[in-house]
Amino acid sequence: MKVYLLSLQRVVLQILLSVGILLLAGLNSIHAADSTALRYRAAEIDEPGIRLTSGLTICDEVLWKGRWVNRYWLATGFIEPEFHLTSVLEQRQGLPIDGFQLAIEGQDLGGTWKWVKAEKSEVHNPDGLLVTLELTSTARPITVKIHTLLYGGPVMVRWLEIVNTGAKPTAITSVSPWSGMIWDATDVKERFPQGATTPFEVGYAQYETWGREGAWKFEPVENTTKTLAGTRGKSGWGHPTFFAHNKVTGEWFVASLGSSGNWTYQVTGRQFPDSDQDLLFFRMGPSTVDPALRVLEPGETVETPRTHVLCMRGDIDSVIQALHQHVRHEVLPAPIAGRDMLVEANHRGYIVDHESEPGIDREIDLAAAVGAELFVIDAGWYGPEPNRWASNVGDWYAGAWLPNDINPIREHARQKGMLFGLWVEIESIGSASKLRQQHPDWILTRDGKPVANGRQLDVSNPAVAAWMESEIVRIIRKYDLDLFRLDYNTTVEAGGNRMRDGFLENTEWRHVDALYAMFDRLHRQFPHVIFQNCAGGGGRLDLGIMERFQDTEISDWMRAPRSLKIVNGMTWILPPEILLRSFGTETGGVPSDADLVTQLRATTMVLPILRGLSPSAEEFNPLLKEETIRQLDLYKQVIRPIMKDCRVYHHTPVTPMLESSPWMVLEYSAPDSHADLGWVFRTSESGDATYWFRPRGLDFSRTYNVTFSNSGQTVTITGDRLMEPGVPVRLESDLSSELLIFRAQ
């Protein structure tokens, strides 16, 4: 009898385990479908309020005492009954609950707004519901239209349209397109994690310097305001994005400012112990040290940068996947058929600052020999003086060291089966350039003095912007480009300024507006050209610039392990298939940093750029060549099809950027879970030499063939074994790696 009961228990346990695995598989399938197919958007307009619904996310706002204020955010699809909200605003009076903020000539217009009208309409490319509320100020001749786009998922996008309805110029001195209360957590103290005194934490990018983007850090926000700013004159290697986490509800709130200039955001936590109440607020917008952000002429209208807000429940993986879904389908330009996710080669390896036609042709031959699909001539092809790429910018004609110009080189690349692209730093004006001699008045100034040693053009000047656009058009047409690569190495810090209508106005807003409008027109004019973003590597990765570029380079810091950590961090926001990373010899020290396969693998986990394979074909080590070909073929045949539209899982989501950490592990899963990639990198010889990889993106009711790329061996593993204990990856040495390839039977 005892044996029978034990056997019965085993049977029941096995049934429960099987049901659990099937349920997990079902949830996984639902999750995959939810990110692409299940979309819902609606707006209920009932003066004086609007309730916005996108997916399961609800934002409820109302005009109250002349303020447009947030009443609640919810991520479960429920609508709060009105009787729950009757006195809530009175209780929050004096707190930063305004849904947007605007100051004109130093006067905060909160408390002066009056409802004019509200409407909604369907928009397309991409499809969404646009909700527009018009308010007018009783204190100033200012009208504001609050535009909010709902796409049907957990991300909403908002911007303001500000109109000067007065008879004289005025100035915007501060603005936050979206702000207000995020959460009101009441009666939840018993759910606090042990030792915690607040339910809220905020994640932010620690650094804003080159080679350090993606270094996320989380801190509690308790009776304090966390302020972060971008101060480099561009959105910076830090990112205008924060991740707020409510640890007692499992909710996340992510806000990202789509602006390529200086920015500031604040996250404020307020605790009221007597009532067991914790509240979290935010504001974010463009910023300046000057009195005026933007001067408005009478009758003039200006649009603010867009703020992208996500509110949802789930883990960090589901949050990141929702952000990727938004970026892929509602931010980025559409991929050009047959021209996305290409293997790219770049000439800056062995002939940096010593460009010649034979030298570049040699680089083309080397790139073609390993299977590159696109060749780009980078800095150094232009201007009056040899070997001075940074000083020559502004003179966009081939230097004397290229006597036949670029076209023969382009034709050589095409004969080798590659597309062709060209690098230009159109916003800059070098000290050796003729342009600087001809137009000293085009140099950006601050308080009348040149900014950044005079290397920056004043893009806010309409004449300068028109010249820039005409030059880009000329270059694309003259050289019949397949790709135009924009760089921006100049760091202008506080930016330029000038007196305008009696106000000292910062020039950054106008610079960014001119740049965005320029590339919007260029996309329409050249629909088959790939536009590639680079700003000293990752100096502009904000969602505003990414609306205009198909892909982007992260910091051209090629050395491991930091380069791996940059990929790990930046794939919190941007999907891996648009991030460019280099392999080769341009950066000193790289060849000794990791084994050859790991160096290649660190490149093919995003978009690869080849920069310096060998001084010549004769000196190209055949073993290096063979391994490069093998890894690039693996990228084309296996990695690229999975990485496109993949779900990304961060197994080591927060890694210290400048200190040692044992592992960096990412997972890319195909949307239907039929295939999966597990990237395992050992980043220091600390801890156990074995990492147990437990995939999260698979269907655990299925069986998978698992290939260990290092050995080429394949084993068959069932779903329950993948869940526990997982797949052991043993890496004995620092800066070594393994790529696991999963394919469903």
SULFEN-V545357 format. One record per backbone hydrogen bond with DSSP energy under -1.0 kcal/mol. CO is the residue of the C=O (numbers start at 1). NH is the residue of the N-H. E is the energy in kcal/mol with one decimal. If there is no record, write none. Layout:
co:CO nh:NH e:E
co:CO nh:NH e:E
//
This chain:
co:1 nh:5 e:-2.3
co:2 nh:6 e:-2.3
co:3 nh:7 e:-2.4
co:4 nh:8 e:-2.6
co:5 nh:9 e:-2.7
co:6 nh:10 e:-2.2
co:7 nh:11 e:-2.3
co:8 nh:12 e:-2.8
co:9 nh:13 e:-3.0
co:10 nh:14 e:-2.6
co:11 nh:15 e:-2.5
co:12 nh:16 e:-2.8
co:13 nh:17 e:-2.7
co:14 nh:18 e:-2.6
co:15 nh:19 e:-2.9
co:16 nh:20 e:-2.7
co:17 nh:21 e:-2.5
co:18 nh:22 e:-2.6
co:19 nh:23 e:-2.9
co:20 nh:24 e:-2.6
co:21 nh:25 e:-2.6
co:22 nh:26 e:-2.8
co:23 nh:27 e:-3.0
co:24 nh:28 e:-2.5
co:25 nh:29 e:-2.3
co:26 nh:30 e:-2.7
co:27 nh:31 e:-2.8
co:28 nh:32 e:-2.3
co:29 nh:33 e:-2.4
co:30 nh:34 e:-3.1
co:31 nh:35 e:-1.5
co:33 nh:36 e:-1.3
co:33 nh:37 e:-3.2
co:33 nh:38 e:-1.1
co:37 nh:39 e:-1.2
co:40 nh:55 e:-4.0
co:42 nh:53 e:-2.8
co:44 nh:51 e:-2.4
co:46 nh:49 e:-2.8
co:48 nh:63 e:-3.0
co:49 nh:46 e:-2.6
co:50 nh:61 e:-2.6
co:51 nh:44 e:-2.5
co:52 nh:59 e:-2.3
co:53 nh:42 e:-2.5
co:54 nh:57 e:-2.1
co:56 nh:77 e:-2.0
co:57 nh:54 e:-2.6
co:58 nh:74 e:-2.2
co:59 nh:52 e:-3.0
co:60 nh:71 e:-3.2
co:60 nh:72 e:-1.2
co:61 nh:50 e:-2.4
co:62 nh:69 e:-2.8
co:64 nh:67 e:-1.4
co:66 nh:111 e:-1.5
co:66 nh:113 e:-2.4
co:67 nh:64 e:-3.3
co:68 nh:99 e:-4.3
co:69 nh:62 e:-2.3
co:72 nh:60 e:-2.5
co:74 nh:58 e:-3.0
co:81 nh:84 e:-1.5
co:82 nh:85 e:-1.8
co:87 nh:91 e:-1.8
co:88 nh:92 e:-1.1
co:92 nh:95 e:-2.4
co:95 nh:97 e:-2.3
co:97 nh:70 e:-2.2
co:99 nh:179 e:-1.8
co:101 nh:176 e:-2.8
co:102 nh:109 e:-2.8
co:103 nh:173 e:-2.3
co:103 nh:174 e:-1.2
co:104 nh:107 e:-2.2
co:107 nh:104 e:-2.4
co:109 nh:112 e:-2.0
co:112 nh:138 e:-2.5
co:114 nh:136 e:-2.2
co:117 nh:134 e:-3.4
co:119 nh:132 e:-2.9
co:121 nh:130 e:-3.2
co:123 nh:128 e:-2.0
co:128 nh:123 e:-2.8
co:129 nh:150 e:-2.4
co:130 nh:121 e:-2.2
co:131 nh:148 e:-2.5
co:132 nh:119 e:-2.3
co:133 nh:146 e:-3.2
co:134 nh:116 e:-2.5
co:134 nh:117 e:-1.2
co:135 nh:144 e:-2.9
co:136 nh:114 e:-2.1
co:140 nh:142 e:-2.5
co:141 nh:165 e:-2.1
co:142 nh:137 e:-2.5
co:143 nh:163 e:-2.9
co:144 nh:135 e:-3.1
co:145 nh:161 e:-2.3
co:146 nh:133 e:-2.0
co:147 nh:159 e:-1.9
co:148 nh:131 e:-2.9
co:149 nh:157 e:-1.9
co:150 nh:129 e:-2.8
co:152 nh:40 e:-1.5
co:154 nh:311 e:-1.7
co:156 nh:309 e:-3.2
co:157 nh:149 e:-3.2
co:158 nh:307 e:-3.1
co:159 nh:147 e:-2.6
co:160 nh:304 e:-2.5
co:161 nh:145 e:-2.5
co:162 nh:302 e:-2.3
co:163 nh:143 e:-2.1
co:164 nh:299 e:-2.5
co:170 nh:296 e:-3.3
co:171 nh:105 e:-2.3
co:172 nh:293 e:-2.8
co:172 nh:294 e:-1.4
co:174 nh:103 e:-2.7
co:176 nh:101 e:-2.1
co:180 nh:282 e:-2.3
co:183 nh:280 e:-2.1
co:185 nh:278 e:-2.7
co:188 nh:191 e:-2.3
co:189 nh:192 e:-1.8
co:193 nh:196 e:-2.5
co:199 nh:247 e:-3.1
co:200 nh:221 e:-1.7
co:201 nh:245 e:-2.9
co:202 nh:219 e:-2.0
co:203 nh:243 e:-2.2
co:204 nh:217 e:-1.9
co:209 nh:212 e:-1.3
co:214 nh:216 e:-1.4
co:215 nh:206 e:-2.6
co:217 nh:204 e:-2.2
co:219 nh:202 e:-2.9
co:224 nh:269 e:-2.6
co:226 nh:267 e:-2.3
co:228 nh:265 e:-2.7
co:230 nh:263 e:-1.1
co:232 nh:493 e:-1.5
co:239 nh:241 e:-2.8
co:240 nh:257 e:-2.7
co:242 nh:255 e:-1.7
co:243 nh:203 e:-3.5
co:244 nh:253 e:-2.6
co:245 nh:201 e:-1.7
co:246 nh:250 e:-2.1
co:250 nh:314 e:-1.8
co:251 nh:246 e:-2.7
co:252 nh:312 e:-2.0
co:253 nh:244 e:-3.3
co:254 nh:310 e:-3.1
co:255 nh:242 e:-2.0
co:256 nh:308 e:-3.0
co:257 nh:259 e:-1.7
co:262 nh:287 e:-1.3
co:263 nh:230 e:-2.6
co:264 nh:285 e:-2.0
co:265 nh:228 e:-2.5
co:266 nh:283 e:-1.7
co:267 nh:226 e:-3.2
co:268 nh:281 e:-2.6
co:270 nh:279 e:-2.9
co:272 nh:275 e:-1.2
co:272 nh:277 e:-1.8
co:276 nh:187 e:-2.2
co:277 nh:272 e:-2.9
co:278 nh:185 e:-3.4
co:279 nh:270 e:-2.6
co:280 nh:182 e:-3.5
co:280 nh:183 e:-1.0
co:281 nh:268 e:-2.3
co:282 nh:180 e:-2.0
co:283 nh:266 e:-2.7
co:285 nh:264 e:-2.3
co:292 nh:506 e:-2.6
co:294 nh:172 e:-3.3
co:296 nh:170 e:-2.1
co:297 nh:300 e:-2.3
co:300 nh:164 e:-2.4
co:302 nh:162 e:-3.0
co:306 nh:258 e:-3.5
co:307 nh:158 e:-2.5
co:308 nh:256 e:-2.4
co:309 nh:156 e:-3.0
co:310 nh:254 e:-2.4
co:312 nh:252 e:-3.3
co:315 nh:319 e:-1.9
co:316 nh:320 e:-2.6
co:317 nh:321 e:-2.5
co:318 nh:322 e:-1.9
co:319 nh:323 e:-2.2
co:320 nh:324 e:-2.6
co:321 nh:325 e:-2.3
co:322 nh:326 e:-2.0
co:323 nh:327 e:-2.8
co:324 nh:328 e:-3.0
co:325 nh:329 e:-2.1
co:326 nh:330 e:-2.7
co:327 nh:331 e:-1.0
co:327 nh:332 e:-2.8
co:336 nh:339 e:-2.9
co:343 nh:373 e:-2.9
co:343 nh:374 e:-1.4
co:344 nh:610 e:-2.4
co:345 nh:376 e:-2.6
co:347 nh:349 e:-2.2
co:351 nh:354 e:-2.3
co:356 nh:360 e:-2.7
co:357 nh:361 e:-2.6
co:358 nh:362 e:-2.1
co:359 nh:363 e:-1.8
co:360 nh:364 e:-2.3
co:361 nh:365 e:-2.3
co:362 nh:366 e:-2.2
co:363 nh:367 e:-2.4
co:364 nh:368 e:-2.7
co:365 nh:369 e:-1.9
co:367 nh:372 e:-2.4
co:373 nh:419 e:-2.3
co:374 nh:345 e:-2.5
co:375 nh:421 e:-2.5
co:376 nh:347 e:-1.4
co:377 nh:423 e:-2.2
co:381 nh:399 e:-1.8
co:388 nh:392 e:-1.6
co:391 nh:432 e:-1.7
co:392 nh:395 e:-1.8
co:393 nh:430 e:-3.8
co:395 nh:397 e:-1.6
co:397 nh:383 e:-1.7
co:399 nh:402 e:-2.3
co:402 nh:405 e:-2.3
co:406 nh:410 e:-2.4
co:407 nh:411 e:-2.5
co:408 nh:412 e:-1.9
co:409 nh:413 e:-2.2
co:410 nh:414 e:-2.3
co:411 nh:415 e:-2.4
co:412 nh:416 e:-1.2
co:413 nh:418 e:-2.3
co:414 nh:417 e:-1.8
co:419 nh:375 e:-2.6
co:420 nh:482 e:-2.8
co:420 nh:483 e:-1.3
co:421 nh:377 e:-2.2
co:422 nh:485 e:-2.8
co:424 nh:487 e:-2.1
co:425 nh:428 e:-1.6
co:427 nh:457 e:-2.5
co:430 nh:433 e:-1.0
co:434 nh:438 e:-2.6
co:435 nh:439 e:-2.6
co:439 nh:442 e:-1.9
co:440 nh:443 e:-1.2
co:442 nh:458 e:-2.7
co:444 nh:451 e:-2.4
co:445 nh:497 e:-1.9
co:446 nh:449 e:-1.9
co:449 nh:446 e:-3.2
co:451 nh:454 e:-1.2
co:452 nh:455 e:-1.7
co:455 nh:429 e:-2.8
co:456 nh:444 e:-3.2
co:457 nh:459 e:-1.5
co:458 nh:461 e:-1.8
co:461 nh:465 e:-2.3
co:462 nh:466 e:-2.4
co:463 nh:467 e:-2.0
co:464 nh:468 e:-2.8
co:465 nh:469 e:-2.3
co:466 nh:470 e:-2.3
co:467 nh:471 e:-2.4
co:468 nh:472 e:-2.3
co:469 nh:473 e:-2.4
co:470 nh:474 e:-2.4
co:471 nh:475 e:-2.8
co:472 nh:476 e:-2.7
co:473 nh:477 e:-2.4
co:474 nh:478 e:-3.2
co:475 nh:479 e:-2.3
co:476 nh:481 e:-1.6
co:482 nh:530 e:-2.9
co:483 nh:422 e:-1.6
co:484 nh:532 e:-2.7
co:485 nh:424 e:-2.6
co:486 nh:534 e:-1.6
co:492 nh:495 e:-2.7
co:496 nh:507 e:-2.1
co:498 nh:505 e:-2.6
co:500 nh:503 e:-1.9
co:503 nh:500 e:-3.0
co:503 nh:505 e:-1.0
co:504 nh:292 e:-1.9
co:505 nh:498 e:-1.9
co:507 nh:511 e:-2.2
co:508 nh:512 e:-2.9
co:509 nh:513 e:-2.5
co:510 nh:514 e:-2.5
co:511 nh:515 e:-2.4
co:512 nh:516 e:-2.7
co:513 nh:517 e:-2.5
co:514 nh:518 e:-2.1
co:515 nh:519 e:-2.1
co:516 nh:520 e:-2.1
co:517 nh:521 e:-1.9
co:518 nh:522 e:-2.2
co:519 nh:523 e:-2.0
co:520 nh:524 e:-1.4
co:521 nh:525 e:-2.2
co:522 nh:526 e:-2.6
co:526 nh:529 e:-1.6
co:530 nh:484 e:-2.9
co:531 nh:550 e:-1.9
co:532 nh:486 e:-2.9
co:533 nh:553 e:-2.4
co:535 nh:539 e:-1.4
co:537 nh:535 e:-2.1
co:539 nh:236 e:-2.0
co:542 nh:546 e:-1.7
co:545 nh:548 e:-1.8
co:551 nh:533 e:-2.4
co:552 nh:580 e:-2.5
co:559 nh:563 e:-2.3
co:561 nh:565 e:-1.9
co:562 nh:566 e:-2.2
co:563 nh:567 e:-1.7
co:564 nh:568 e:-2.4
co:565 nh:569 e:-2.5
co:566 nh:570 e:-3.0
co:567 nh:571 e:-1.7
co:569 nh:572 e:-1.5
co:570 nh:573 e:-1.3
co:570 nh:574 e:-2.6
co:575 nh:578 e:-1.5
co:576 nh:579 e:-1.5
co:578 nh:552 e:-3.1
co:579 nh:607 e:-3.4
co:580 nh:554 e:-1.6
co:581 nh:609 e:-2.0
co:583 nh:611 e:-3.2
co:587 nh:590 e:-1.3
co:590 nh:593 e:-2.3
co:595 nh:599 e:-2.3
co:596 nh:600 e:-2.3
co:597 nh:601 e:-3.0
co:598 nh:602 e:-2.5
co:600 nh:604 e:-2.4
co:603 nh:606 e:-1.4
co:607 nh:581 e:-2.6
co:608 nh:344 e:-2.2
co:609 nh:583 e:-2.7
co:610 nh:346 e:-2.9
co:611 nh:585 e:-1.6
co:611 nh:586 e:-1.0
co:621 nh:625 e:-2.8
co:622 nh:626 e:-2.4
co:623 nh:627 e:-2.3
co:624 nh:628 e:-2.4
co:625 nh:629 e:-2.5
co:626 nh:630 e:-2.3
co:627 nh:631 e:-2.6
co:628 nh:632 e:-2.4
co:629 nh:633 e:-2.5
co:630 nh:634 e:-2.1
co:631 nh:635 e:-2.1
co:632 nh:636 e:-2.4
co:633 nh:637 e:-3.0
co:634 nh:638 e:-2.4
co:634 nh:639 e:-2.1
co:635 nh:640 e:-3.6
co:638 nh:642 e:-1.1
co:639 nh:643 e:-3.3
co:640 nh:644 e:-1.9
co:643 nh:646 e:-2.1
co:647 nh:669 e:-2.6
co:649 nh:667 e:-1.9
co:662 nh:683 e:-1.8
co:664 nh:681 e:-2.1
co:665 nh:651 e:-1.5
co:665 nh:652 e:-1.0
co:666 nh:679 e:-3.0
co:667 nh:649 e:-2.7
co:668 nh:677 e:-2.9
co:669 nh:647 e:-3.0
co:670 nh:673 e:-2.2
co:674 nh:744 e:-2.8
co:675 nh:670 e:-2.6
co:676 nh:742 e:-2.9
co:677 nh:668 e:-2.3
co:678 nh:740 e:-2.7
co:679 nh:666 e:-1.9
co:680 nh:738 e:-2.3
co:681 nh:664 e:-2.2
co:682 nh:735 e:-1.7
co:684 nh:686 e:-2.0
co:689 nh:731 e:-2.8
co:691 nh:729 e:-2.5
co:693 nh:727 e:-2.8
co:699 nh:702 e:-2.0
co:703 nh:745 e:-2.7
co:704 nh:717 e:-2.8
co:705 nh:743 e:-2.0
co:706 nh:715 e:-2.5
co:707 nh:741 e:-2.2
co:708 nh:712 e:-3.0
co:713 nh:708 e:-2.9
co:715 nh:706 e:-3.7
co:717 nh:704 e:-2.6
co:718 nh:722 e:-1.7
co:719 nh:723 e:-1.7
co:720 nh:724 e:-2.0
co:721 nh:726 e:-2.3
co:727 nh:693 e:-3.0
co:729 nh:691 e:-3.0
co:735 nh:595 e:-1.2
co:736 nh:682 e:-2.7
co:738 nh:680 e:-2.7
co:739 nh:709 e:-2.3
co:740 nh:678 e:-2.8
co:741 nh:707 e:-2.7
co:742 nh:676 e:-1.8
co:743 nh:705 e:-3.1
//
